Amino acid sequence: VYIHCTMAAWDPNGLDNTKKACHYVKDHGWELLDNPMYSSLCDCCDSTCKARKARSPGAGNGLVQKAVIGPLTIIDLAS
């Protein structure tokens, strides 16, 4: 299996609710990966962010790079 993706990066000083990387922490809520002190940028992840339409990875003047990761080997642990 190969993963093909387009990555976009922005200056961390320019993060806002459209340029962020959030992840969900069980029993805590949404947290900003770059700097948890600014997790308030993730407040919309349960509501308005979900409804946001997909955008081009290059939108917002970020640095864009295509990448391929792999090959990844999938192992059936049940066997």
Number of C-alpha atoms within 10 A of each C-alpha: 9 10 10 11 12 12 13 17 15 14 9 11 6 8 14 12 13 13 17 17 16 19 13 13 9 7 6 7 14 21 21 18 15 13 11 13 10 13 18 13 20 23 16 13 18 11 9 9 13 10 10 10 7 7 9 9 16 14 12 13 10 14 13 14 12 9 10 10 10 9 9 9 8 7 7 6 5 4 4
